[in-house]
Amino acid sequence: MGYKHIFAVFTLVMLLSACEKKASITTDLSNLELRTQWRQCLYDSATKGDTKACQQYQEECKKRQDTDNFACY
């Protein structure tokens, strides 16, 4: 295997591991941490540019609400 193949495999592994961490970041938050981040997205204009993270917080709030956990409301 040449250096290009090794580099390609290494890059792919790094990208996949980064995606895995991002997908679970909101599920690891406590109710208080999630509520804090969610409210910052709603009321703080400085965080409105980070729409992907805010969308993840909103989705996690919805998941918790569906299980009768009203962390964000």
mmCIF file of the N, C-alpha and C atoms, coordinates in Angstrom:
data_MODEL
# 
_entry.id   MODEL 
# 
loop_
_atom_site.group_PDB 
_atom_site.id 
_atom_site.type_symbol 
_atom_site.label_atom_id 
_atom_site.label_alt_id 
_atom_site.label_comp_id 
_atom_site.label_asym_id 
_atom_site.label_entity_id 
_atom_site.label_seq_id 
_atom_site.pdbx_PDB_ins_code 
_atom_site.Cartn_x 
_atom_site.Cartn_y 
_atom_site.Cartn_z 
_atom_site.occupancy 
_atom_site.B_iso_or_equiv 
_atom_site.pdbx_formal_charge 
_atom_site.auth_seq_id 
_atom_site.auth_comp_id 
_atom_site.auth_asym_id 
_atom_site.auth_atom_id 
_atom_site.pdbx_PDB_model_num 
ATOM 1   N N  . MET A 1 1  ? 0.844   -1.181 0.000  1.00 0.00 ? 1  MET A N  1 
ATOM 2   C CA . MET A 1 1  ? 0.000   0.000  0.000  1.00 0.00 ? 1  MET A CA 1 
ATOM 3   C C  . MET A 1 1  ? 0.886   1.240  0.000  1.00 0.00 ? 1  MET A C  1 
ATOM 4   N N  . GLY A 1 2  ? 0.515   2.157  -0.853 1.00 0.00 ? 2  GLY A N  1 
ATOM 5   C CA . GLY A 1 2  ? 1.288   3.383  -0.940 1.00 0.00 ? 2  GLY A CA 1 
ATOM 6   C C  . GLY A 1 2  ? 0.835   4.411  0.080  1.00 0.00 ? 2  GLY A C  1 
ATOM 7   N N  . TYR A 1 3  ? 1.577   5.477  0.129  1.00 0.00 ? 3  TYR A N  1 
ATOM 8   C CA . TYR A 1 3  ? 1.267   6.558  1.076  1.00 0.00 ? 3  TYR A CA 1 
ATOM 9   C C  . TYR A 1 3  ? -0.094  7.192  0.811  1.00 0.00 ? 3  TYR A C  1 
ATOM 10  N N  . LYS A 1 4  ? -0.495  7.236  -0.453 1.00 0.00 ? 4  LYS A N  1 
ATOM 11  C CA . LYS A 1 4  ? -1.804  7.825  -0.775 1.00 0.00 ? 4  LYS A CA 1 
ATOM 12  C C  . LYS A 1 4  ? -2.930  6.988  -0.188 1.00 0.00 ? 4  LYS A C  1 
ATOM 13  N N  . HIS A 1 5  ? -2.796  5.672  -0.249 1.00 0.00 ? 5  HIS A N  1 
ATOM 14  C CA . HIS A 1 5  ? -3.823  4.799  0.314  1.00 0.00 ? 5  HIS A CA 1 
ATOM 15  C C  . HIS A 1 5  ? -3.888  4.934  1.832  1.00 0.00 ? 5  HIS A C  1 
ATOM 16  N N  . ILE A 1 6  ? -2.730  4.972  2.453  1.00 0.00 ? 6  ILE A N  1 
ATOM 17  C CA . ILE A 1 6  ? -2.681  5.113  3.917  1.00 0.00 ? 6  ILE A CA 1 
ATOM 18  C C  . ILE A 1 6  ? -3.286  6.450  4.338  1.00 0.00 ? 6  ILE A C  1 
ATOM 19  N N  . PHE A 1 7  ? -2.942  7.504  3.627  1.00 0.00 ? 7  PHE A N  1 
ATOM 20  C CA . PHE A 1 7  ? -3.493  8.820  3.935  1.00 0.00 ? 7  PHE A CA 1 
ATOM 21  C C  . PHE A 1 7  ? -5.004  8.845  3.737  1.00 0.00 ? 7  PHE A C  1 
ATOM 22  N N  . ALA A 1 8  ? -5.489  8.205  2.663  1.00 0.00 ? 8  ALA A N  1 
ATOM 23  C CA . ALA A 1 8  ? -6.925  8.172  2.397  1.00 0.00 ? 8  ALA A CA 1 
ATOM 24  C C  . ALA A 1 8  ? -7.674  7.425  3.500  1.00 0.00 ? 8  ALA A C  1 
ATOM 25  N N  . VAL A 1 9  ? -7.141  6.305  3.933  1.00 0.00 ? 9  VAL A N  1 
ATOM 26  C CA . VAL A 1 9  ? -7.770  5.524  4.999  1.00 0.00 ? 9  VAL A CA 1 
ATOM 27  C C  . VAL A 1 9  ? -7.755  6.305  6.309  1.00 0.00 ? 9  VAL A C  1 
ATOM 28  N N  . PHE A 1 10 ? -6.620  6.928  6.630  1.00 0.00 ? 10 PHE A N  1 
ATOM 29  C CA . PHE A 1 10 ? -6.508  7.724  7.842  1.00 0.00 ? 10 PHE A CA 1 
ATOM 30  C C  . PHE A 1 10 ? -7.513  8.878  7.836  1.00 0.00 ? 10 PHE A C  1 
ATOM 31  N N  . THR A 1 11 ? -7.617  9.569  6.709  1.00 0.00 ? 11 THR A N  1 
ATOM 32  C CA . THR A 1 11 ? -8.555  10.683 6.587  1.00 0.00 ? 11 THR A CA 1 
ATOM 33  C C  . THR A 1 11 ? -9.994  10.205 6.751  1.00 0.00 ? 11 THR A C  1 
ATOM 34  N N  . LEU A 1 12 ? -10.327 9.104  6.142  1.00 0.00 ? 12 LEU A N  1 
ATOM 35  C CA . LEU A 1 12 ? -11.679 8.555  6.248  1.00 0.00 ? 12 LEU A CA 1 
ATOM 36  C C  . LEU A 1 12 ? -12.012 8.177  7.690  1.00 0.00 ? 12 LEU A C  1 
ATOM 37  N N  . VAL A 1 13 ? -11.080 7.554  8.375  1.00 0.00 ? 13 VAL A N  1 
ATOM 38  C CA . VAL A 1 13 ? -11.298 7.173  9.776  1.00 0.00 ? 13 VAL A CA 1 
ATOM 39  C C  . VAL A 1 13 ? -11.500 8.414  10.640 1.00 0.00 ? 13 VAL A C  1 
ATOM 40  N N  . MET A 1 14 ? -10.706 9.437  10.422 1.00 0.00 ? 14 MET A N  1 
ATOM 41  C CA . MET A 1 14 ? -10.832 10.666 11.207 1.00 0.00 ? 14 MET A CA 1 
ATOM 42  C C  . MET A 1 14 ? -12.182 11.338 10.955 1.00 0.00 ? 14 MET A C  1 
ATOM 43  N N  . LEU A 1 15 ? -12.613 11.397 9.707  1.00 0.00 ? 15 LEU A N  1 
ATOM 44  C CA . LEU A 1 15 ? -13.906 12.004 9.386  1.00 0.00 ? 15 LEU A CA 1 
ATOM 45  C C  . LEU A 1 15 ? -15.059 11.242 10.015 1.00 0.00 ? 15 LEU A C  1 
ATOM 46  N N  . LEU A 1 16 ? -15.004 9.931  9.936  1.00 0.00 ? 16 LEU A N  1 
ATOM 47  C CA . LEU A 1 16 ? -16.078 9.124  10.515 1.00 0.00 ? 16 LEU A CA 1 
ATOM 48  C C  . LEU A 1 16 ? -16.110 9.235  12.035 1.00 0.00 ? 16 LEU A C  1 
ATOM 49  N N  . SER A 1 17 ? -14.963 9.281  12.665 1.00 0.00 ? 17 SER A N  1 
ATOM 50  C CA . SER A 1 17 ? -14.955 9.414  14.121 1.00 0.00 ? 17 SER A CA 1 
ATOM 51  C C  . SER A 1 17 ? -15.438 10.794 14.547 1.00 0.00 ? 17 SER A C  1 
ATOM 52  N N  . ALA A 1 18 ? -15.142 11.817 13.773 1.00 0.00 ? 18 ALA A N  1 
ATOM 53  C CA . ALA A 1 18 ? -15.635 13.166 14.084 1.00 0.00 ? 18 ALA A CA 1 
ATOM 54  C C  . ALA A 1 18 ? -17.148 13.227 13.941 1.00 0.00 ? 18 ALA A C  1 
ATOM 55  N N  . CYS A 1 19 ? -17.680 12.588 12.927 1.00 0.00 ? 19 CYS A N  1 
ATOM 56  C CA . CYS A 1 19 ? -19.132 12.575 12.737 1.00 0.00 ? 19 CYS A CA 1 
ATOM 57  C C  . CYS A 1 19 ? -19.819 11.837 13.880 1.00 0.00 ? 19 CYS A C  1 
ATOM 58  N N  . GLU A 1 20 ? -19.245 10.783 14.339 1.00 0.00 ? 20 GLU A N  1 
ATOM 59  C CA . GLU A 1 20 ? -19.830 10.009 15.430 1.00 0.00 ? 20 GLU A CA 1 
ATOM 60  C C  . GLU A 1 20 ? -19.899 10.826 16.712 1.00 0.00 ? 20 GLU A C  1 
ATOM 61  N N  . LYS A 1 21 ? -18.874 11.589 17.002 1.00 0.00 ? 21 LYS A N  1 
ATOM 62  C CA . LYS A 1 21 ? -18.876 12.409 18.208 1.00 0.00 ? 21 LYS A CA 1 
ATOM 63  C C  . LYS A 1 21 ? -19.909 13.513 18.117 1.00 0.00 ? 21 LYS A C  1 
ATOM 64  N N  . LYS A 1 22 ? -20.068 14.126 16.960 1.00 0.00 ? 22 LYS A N  1 
ATOM 65  C CA . LYS A 1 22 ? -21.030 15.212 16.799 1.00 0.00 ? 22 LYS A CA 1 
ATOM 66  C C  . LYS A 1 22 ? -22.461 14.708 16.946 1.00 0.00 ? 22 LYS A C  1 
ATOM 67  N N  . ALA A 1 23 ? -22.726 13.504 16.504 1.00 0.00 ? 23 ALA A N  1 
ATOM 68  C CA . ALA A 1 23 ? -24.085 12.985 16.541 1.00 0.00 ? 23 ALA A CA 1 
ATOM 69  C C  . ALA A 1 23 ? -24.564 12.744 17.973 1.00 0.00 ? 23 ALA A C  1 
ATOM 70  N N  . SER A 1 24 ? -23.650 12.444 18.878 1.00 0.00 ? 24 SER A N  1 
ATOM 71  C CA . SER A 1 24 ? -24.074 12.089 20.221 1.00 0.00 ? 24 SER A CA 1 
ATOM 72  C C  . SER A 1 24 ? -23.823 13.187 21.255 1.00 0.00 ? 24 SER A C  1 
ATOM 73  N N  . ILE A 1 25 ? -23.378 14.338 20.823 1.00 0.00 ? 25 ILE A N  1 
ATOM 74  C CA . ILE A 1 25 ? -23.016 15.378 21.790 1.00 0.00 ? 25 ILE A CA 1 
ATOM 75  C C  . ILE A 1 25 ? -24.232 15.851 22.589 1.00 0.00 ? 25 ILE A C  1 
ATOM 76  N N  . THR A 1 26 ? -25.387 15.940 21.976 1.00 0.00 ? 26 THR A N  1 
ATOM 77  C CA . THR A 1 26 ? -26.556 16.439 22.697 1.00 0.00 ? 26 THR A CA 1 
ATOM 78  C C  . THR A 1 26 ? -27.142 15.396 23.635 1.00 0.00 ? 26 THR A C  1 
ATOM 79  N N  . THR A 1 27 ? -27.004 14.128 23.315 1.00 0.00 ? 27 THR A N  1 
ATOM 80  C CA . THR A 1 27 ? -27.563 13.096 24.190 1.00 0.00 ? 27 THR A CA 1 
ATOM 81  C C  . THR A 1 27 ? -26.764 12.963 25.473 1.00 0.00 ? 27 THR A C  1 
ATOM 82  N N  . ASP A 1 28 ? -25.521 13.423 25.468 1.00 0.00 ? 28 ASP A N  1 
ATOM 83  C CA . ASP A 1 28 ? -24.680 13.343 26.669 1.00 0.00 ? 28 ASP A CA 1 
ATOM 84  C C  . ASP A 1 28 ? -24.913 14.500 27.634 1.00 0.00 ? 28 ASP A C  1 
ATOM 85  N N  . LEU A 1 29 ? -25.664 15.494 27.227 1.00 0.00 ? 29 LEU A N  1 
ATOM 86  C CA . LEU A 1 29 ? -25.892 16.667 28.077 1.00 0.00 ? 29 LEU A CA 1 
ATOM 87  C C  . LEU A 1 29 ? -26.934 16.380 29.151 1.00 0.00 ? 29 LEU A C  1 
ATOM 88  N N  . SER A 1 30 ? -26.723 16.947 30.316 1.00 0.00 ? 30 SER A N  1 
ATOM 89  C CA . SER A 1 30 ? -27.741 16.854 31.361 1.00 0.00 ? 30 SER A CA 1 
ATOM 90  C C  . SER A 1 30 ? -28.905 17.766 30.972 1.00 0.00 ? 30 SER A C  1 
ATOM 91  N N  . ASN A 1 31 ? -30.018 17.633 31.674 1.00 0.00 ? 31 ASN A N  1 
ATOM 92  C CA . ASN A 1 31 ? -31.175 18.489 31.382 1.00 0.00 ? 31 ASN A CA 1 
ATOM 93  C C  . ASN A 1 31 ? -30.823 19.965 31.537 1.00 0.00 ? 31 ASN A C  1 
ATOM 94  N N  . LEU A 1 32 ? -30.081 20.297 32.573 1.00 0.00 ? 32 LEU A N  1 
ATOM 95  C CA . LEU A 1 32 ? -29.703 21.692 32.818 1.00 0.00 ? 32 LEU A CA 1 
ATOM 96  C C  . LEU A 1 32 ? -28.804 22.232 31.706 1.00 0.00 ? 32 LEU A C  1 
ATOM 97  N N  . GLU A 1 33 ? -27.811 21.438 31.292 1.00 0.00 ? 33 GLU A N  1 
ATOM 98  C CA . GLU A 1 33 ? -26.918 21.870 30.218 1.00 0.00 ? 33 GLU A CA 1 
ATOM 99  C C  . GLU A 1 33 ? -27.672 22.026 28.908 1.00 0.00 ? 33 GLU A C  1 
ATOM 100 N N  . LEU A 1 34 ? -28.545 21.072 28.609 1.00 0.00 ? 34 LEU A N  1 
ATOM 101 C CA . LEU A 1 34 ? -29.329 21.154 27.379 1.00 0.00 ? 34 LEU A CA 1 
ATOM 102 C C  . LEU A 1 34 ? -30.234 22.373 27.398 1.00 0.00 ? 34 LEU A C  1 
ATOM 103 N N  . ARG A 1 35 ? -30.913 22.610 28.506 1.00 0.00 ? 35 ARG A N  1 
ATOM 104 C CA . ARG A 1 35 ? -31.795 23.769 28.625 1.00 0.00 ? 35 ARG A CA 1 
ATOM 105 C C  . ARG A 1 35 ? -31.015 25.070 28.434 1.00 0.00 ? 35 ARG A C  1 
ATOM 106 N N  . THR A 1 36 ? -29.827 25.148 29.022 1.00 0.00 ? 36 THR A N  1 
ATOM 107 C CA . THR A 1 36 ? -28.996 26.347 28.902 1.00 0.00 ? 36 THR A CA 1 
ATOM 108 C C  . THR A 1 36 ? -28.603 26.595 27.457 1.00 0.00 ? 36 THR A C  1 
ATOM 109 N N  . GLN A 1 37 ? -28.138 25.570 26.781 1.00 0.00 ? 37 GLN A N  1 
ATOM 110 C CA . GLN A 1 37 ? -27.735 25.719 25.380 1.00 0.00 ? 37 GLN A CA 1 
ATOM 111 C C  . GLN A 1 37 ? -28.933 26.046 24.493 1.00 0.00 ? 37 GLN A C  1 
ATOM 112 N N  . TRP A 1 38 ? -30.047 25.394 24.746 1.00 0.00 ? 38 TRP A N  1 
ATOM 113 C CA . TRP A 1 38 ? -31.262 25.617 23.959 1.00 0.00 ? 38 TRP A CA 1 
ATOM 114 C C  . TRP A 1 38 ? -31.746 27.058 24.102 1.00 0.00 ? 38 TRP A C  1 
ATOM 115 N N  . ARG A 1 39 ? -31.737 27.562 25.336 1.00 0.00 ? 39 ARG A N  1 
ATOM 116 C CA . ARG A 1 39 ? -32.173 28.947 25.564 1.00 0.00 ? 39 ARG A CA 1 
ATOM 117 C C  . ARG A 1 39 ? -31.214 29.952 24.949 1.00 0.00 ? 39 ARG A C  1 
ATOM 118 N N  . GLN A 1 40 ? -29.920 29.654 24.973 1.00 0.00 ? 40 GLN A N  1 
ATOM 119 C CA . GLN A 1 40 ? -28.967 30.551 24.315 1.00 0.00 ? 40 GLN A CA 1 
ATOM 120 C C  . GLN A 1 40 ? -29.278 30.652 22.832 1.00 0.00 ? 40 GLN A C  1 
ATOM 121 N N  . CYS A 1 41 ? -29.640 29.561 22.229 1.00 0.00 ? 41 CYS A N  1 
ATOM 122 C CA . CYS A 1 41 ? -29.991 29.584 20.806 1.00 0.00 ? 41 CYS A CA 1 
ATOM 123 C C  . CYS A 1 41 ? -31.237 30.421 20.562 1.00 0.00 ? 41 CYS A C  1 
ATOM 124 N N  . LEU A 1 42 ? -32.178 30.367 21.494 1.00 0.00 ? 42 LEU A N  1 
ATOM 125 C CA . LEU A 1 42 ? -33.418 31.126 21.323 1.00 0.00 ? 42 LEU A CA 1 
ATOM 126 C C  . LEU A 1 42 ? -33.232 32.622 21.529 1.00 0.00 ? 42 LEU A C  1 
ATOM 127 N N  . TYR A 1 43 ? -32.442 32.993 22.523 1.00 0.00 ? 43 TYR A N  1 
ATOM 128 C CA . TYR A 1 43 ? -32.413 34.387 22.957 1.00 0.00 ? 43 TYR A CA 1 
ATOM 129 C C  . TYR A 1 43 ? -31.112 35.134 22.694 1.00 0.00 ? 43 TYR A C  1 
ATOM 130 N N  . ASP A 1 44 ? -30.020 34.450 22.482 1.00 0.00 ? 44 ASP A N  1 
ATOM 131 C CA . ASP A 1 44 ? -28.732 35.109 22.324 1.00 0.00 ? 44 ASP A CA 1 
ATOM 132 C C  . ASP A 1 44 ? -28.395 35.234 20.842 1.00 0.00 ? 44 ASP A C  1 
ATOM 133 N N  . SER A 1 45 ? -28.304 36.449 20.369 1.00 0.00 ? 45 SER A N  1 
ATOM 134 C CA . SER A 1 45 ? -28.042 36.672 18.949 1.00 0.00 ? 45 SER A CA 1 
ATOM 135 C C  . SER A 1 45 ? -26.650 36.207 18.535 1.00 0.00 ? 45 SER A C  1 
ATOM 136 N N  . ALA A 1 46 ? -25.721 36.077 19.480 1.00 0.00 ? 46 ALA A N  1 
ATOM 137 C CA . ALA A 1 46 ? -24.368 35.645 19.149 1.00 0.00 ? 46 ALA A CA 1 
ATOM 138 C C  . ALA A 1 46 ? -24.338 34.177 18.722 1.00 0.00 ? 46 ALA A C  1 
ATOM 139 N N  . THR A 1 47 ? -25.297 33.370 19.170 1.00 0.00 ? 47 THR A N  1 
ATOM 140 C CA . THR A 1 47 ? -25.286 31.952 18.824 1.00 0.00 ? 47 THR A CA 1 
ATOM 141 C C  . THR A 1 47 ? -26.171 31.624 17.624 1.00 0.00 ? 47 THR A C  1 
ATOM 142 N N  . LYS A 1 48 ? -26.875 32.579 17.100 1.00 0.00 ? 48 LYS A N  1 
ATOM 143 C CA . LYS A 1 48 ? -27.778 32.285 15.984 1.00 0.00 ? 48 LYS A CA 1 
ATOM 144 C C  . LYS A 1 48 ? -27.025 31.841 14.732 1.00 0.00 ? 48 LYS A C  1 
ATOM 145 N N  . GLY A 1 49 ? -25.762 32.194 14.599 1.00 0.00 ? 49 GLY A N  1 
ATOM 146 C CA . GLY A 1 49 ? -24.969 31.756 13.461 1.00 0.00 ? 49 GLY A CA 1 
ATOM 147 C C  . GLY A 1 49 ? -24.650 30.277 13.503 1.00 0.00 ? 49 GLY A C  1 
ATOM 148 N N  . ASP A 1 50 ? -24.735 29.674 14.658 1.00 0.00 ? 50 ASP A N  1 
ATOM 149 C CA . ASP A 1 50 ? -24.432 28.260 14.816 1.00 0.00 ? 50 ASP A CA 1 
ATOM 150 C C  . ASP A 1 50 ? -25.719 27.449 14.703 1.00 0.00 ? 50 ASP A C  1 
ATOM 151 N N  . THR A 1 51 ? -26.331 27.503 13.550 1.00 0.00 ? 51 THR A N  1 
ATOM 152 C CA . THR A 1 51 ? -27.655 26.906 13.369 1.00 0.00 ? 51 THR A CA 1 
ATOM 153 C C  . THR A 1 51 ? -27.643 25.385 13.477 1.00 0.00 ? 51 THR A C  1 
ATOM 154 N N  . LYS A 1 52 ? -26.565 24.736 13.071 1.00 0.00 ? 52 LYS A N  1 
ATOM 155 C CA . LYS A 1 52 ? -26.524 23.272 13.141 1.00 0.00 ? 52 LYS A CA 1 
ATOM 156 C C  . LYS A 1 52 ? -26.580 22.804 14.598 1.00 0.00 ? 52 LYS A C  1 
ATOM 157 N N  . ALA A 1 53 ? -25.781 23.418 15.458 1.00 0.00 ? 53 ALA A N  1 
ATOM 158 C CA . ALA A 1 53 ? -25.798 23.040 16.874 1.00 0.00 ? 53 ALA A CA 1 
ATOM 159 C C  . ALA A 1 53 ? -27.153 23.350 17.481 1.00 0.00 ? 53 ALA A C  1 
ATOM 160 N N  . CYS A 1 54 ? -27.716 24.507 17.152 1.00 0.00 ? 54 CYS A N  1 
ATOM 161 C CA . CYS A 1 54 ? -29.028 24.871 17.689 1.00 0.00 ? 54 CYS A CA 1 
ATOM 162 C C  . CYS A 1 54 ? -30.096 23.891 17.226 1.00 0.00 ? 54 CYS A C  1 
ATOM 163 N N  . GLN A 1 55 ? -29.985 23.437 15.992 1.00 0.00 ? 55 GLN A N  1 
ATOM 164 C CA . GLN A 1 55 ? -30.937 22.457 15.476 1.00 0.00 ? 55 GLN A CA 1 
ATOM 165 C C  . GLN A 1 55 ? -30.811 21.135 16.241 1.00 0.00 ? 55 GLN A C  1 
ATOM 166 N N  . GLN A 1 56 ? -29.578 20.749 16.571 1.00 0.00 ? 56 GLN A N  1 
ATOM 167 C CA . GLN A 1 56 ? -29.370 19.521 17.344 1.00 0.00 ? 56 GLN A CA 1 
ATOM 168 C C  . GLN A 1 56 ? -29.948 19.655 18.748 1.00 0.00 ? 56 GLN A C  1 
ATOM 169 N N  . TYR A 1 57 ? -29.784 20.815 19.363 1.00 0.00 ? 57 TYR A N  1 
ATOM 170 C CA . TYR A 1 57 ? -30.370 21.033 20.691 1.00 0.00 ? 57 TYR A CA 1 
ATOM 171 C C  . TYR A 1 57 ? -31.891 20.933 20.619 1.00 0.00 ? 57 TYR A C  1 
ATOM 172 N N  . GLN A 1 58 ? -32.473 21.530 19.594 1.00 0.00 ? 58 GLN A N  1 
ATOM 173 C CA . GLN A 1 58 ? -33.931 21.492 19.433 1.00 0.00 ? 58 GLN A CA 1 
ATOM 174 C C  . GLN A 1 58 ? -34.421 20.055 19.242 1.00 0.00 ? 58 GLN A C  1 
ATOM 175 N N  . GLU A 1 59 ? -33.697 19.284 18.425 1.00 0.00 ? 59 GLU A N  1 
ATOM 176 C CA . GLU A 1 59 ? -34.077 17.893 18.190 1.00 0.00 ? 59 GLU A CA 1 
ATOM 177 C C  . GLU A 1 59 ? -33.981 17.064 19.473 1.00 0.00 ? 59 GLU A C  1 
ATOM 178 N N  . GLU A 1 60 ? -32.939 17.299 20.257 1.00 0.00 ? 60 GLU A N  1 
ATOM 179 C CA . GLU A 1 60 ? -32.797 16.570 21.517 1.00 0.00 ? 60 GLU A CA 1 
ATOM 180 C C  . GLU A 1 60 ? -33.896 16.965 22.500 1.00 0.00 ? 60 GLU A C  1 
ATOM 181 N N  . CYS A 1 61 ? -34.260 18.238 22.520 1.00 0.00 ? 61 CYS A N  1 
ATOM 182 C CA . CYS A 1 61 ? -35.378 18.676 23.366 1.00 0.00 ? 61 CYS A CA 1 
ATOM 183 C C  . CYS A 1 61 ? -36.659 17.963 22.967 1.00 0.00 ? 61 CYS A C  1 
ATOM 184 N N  . LYS A 1 62 ? -36.878 17.831 21.670 1.00 0.00 ? 62 LYS A N  1 
ATOM 185 C CA . LYS A 1 62 ? -38.087 17.160 21.174 1.00 0.00 ? 62 LYS A CA 1 
ATOM 186 C C  . LYS A 1 62 ? -38.068 15.684 21.572 1.00 0.00 ? 62 LYS A C  1 
ATOM 187 N N  . LYS A 1 63 ? -36.907 15.026 21.441 1.00 0.00 ? 63 LYS A N  1 
ATOM 188 C CA . LYS A 1 63 ? -36.798 13.618 21.836 1.00 0.00 ? 63 LYS A CA 1 
ATOM 189 C C  . LYS A 1 63 ? -37.118 13.441 23.317 1.00 0.00 ? 63 LYS A C  1 
ATOM 190 N N  . ARG A 1 64 ? -36.578 14.335 24.128 1.00 0.00 ? 64 ARG A N  1 
ATOM 191 C CA . ARG A 1 64 ? -36.827 14.230 25.571 1.00 0.00 ? 64 ARG A CA 1 
ATOM 192 C C  . ARG A 1 64 ? -38.279 14.558 25.901 1.00 0.00 ? 64 ARG A C  1 
ATOM 193 N N  . GLN A 1 65 ? -38.878 15.477 25.165 1.00 0.00 ? 65 GLN A N  1 
ATOM 194 C CA . GLN A 1 65 ? -40.268 15.800 25.394 1.00 0.00 ? 65 GLN A CA 1 
ATOM 195 C C  . GLN A 1 65 ? -41.161 14.609 25.063 1.00 0.00 ? 65 GLN A C  1 
ATOM 196 N N  . ASP A 1 66 ? -40.800 13.877 24.029 1.00 0.00 ? 66 ASP A N  1 
ATOM 197 C CA . ASP A 1 66 ? -41.575 12.687 23.647 1.00 0.00 ? 66 ASP A CA 1 
ATOM 198 C C  . ASP A 1 66 ? -41.532 11.587 24.708 1.00 0.00 ? 66 ASP A C  1 
ATOM 199 N N  . THR A 1 67 ? -40.521 11.627 25.577 1.00 0.00 ? 67 THR A N  1 
ATOM 200 C CA . THR A 1 67 ? -40.433 10.653 26.661 1.00 0.00 ? 67 THR A CA 1 
ATOM 201 C C  . THR A 1 67 ? -40.852 11.277 27.996 1.00 0.00 ? 67 THR A C  1 
ATOM 202 N N  . ASP A 1 68 ? -41.665 12.306 27.922 1.00 0.00 ? 68 ASP A N  1 
ATOM 203 C CA . ASP A 1 68 ? -42.185 13.018 29.102 1.00 0.00 ? 68 ASP A CA 1 
ATOM 204 C C  . ASP A 1 68 ? -41.091 13.647 29.956 1.00 0.00 ? 68 ASP A C  1 
ATOM 205 N N  . ASN A 1 69 ? -40.004 14.047 29.313 1.00 0.00 ? 69 ASN A N  1 
ATOM 206 C CA . ASN A 1 69 ? -38.926 14.763 29.993 1.00 0.00 ? 69 ASN A CA 1 
ATOM 207 C C  . ASN A 1 69 ? -38.925 16.173 29.411 1.00 0.00 ? 69 ASN A C  1 
ATOM 208 N N  . PHE A 1 70 ? -39.468 17.111 30.132 1.00 0.00 ? 70 PHE A N  1 
ATOM 209 C CA . PHE A 1 70 ? -39.634 18.477 29.623 1.00 0.00 ? 70 PHE A CA 1 
ATOM 210 C C  . PHE A 1 70 ? -38.451 19.347 30.054 1.00 0.00 ? 70 PHE A C  1 
ATOM 211 N N  . ALA A 1 71 ? -37.262 18.969 29.607 1.00 0.00 ? 71 ALA A N  1 
ATOM 212 C CA . ALA A 1 71 ? -36.039 19.676 29.990 1.00 0.00 ? 71 ALA A CA 1 
ATOM 213 C C  . ALA A 1 71 ? -35.998 21.095 29.432 1.00 0.00 ? 71 ALA A C  1 
ATOM 214 N N  . CYS A 1 72 ? -36.575 21.310 28.290 1.00 0.00 ? 72 CYS A N  1 
ATOM 215 C CA . CYS A 1 72 ? -36.442 22.594 27.597 1.00 0.00 ? 72 CYS A CA 1 
ATOM 216 C C  . CYS A 1 72 ? -37.681 23.464 27.678 1.00 0.00 ? 72 CYS A C  1 
ATOM 217 N N  . TYR A 1 73 ? -38.688 23.042 28.397 1.00 0.00 ? 73 TYR A N  1 
ATOM 218 C CA . TYR A 1 73 ? -39.937 23.798 28.362 1.00 0.00 ? 73 TYR A CA 1 
ATOM 219 C C  . TYR A 1 73 ? -40.394 24.173 29.748 1.00 0.00 ? 73 TYR A C  1 
# 
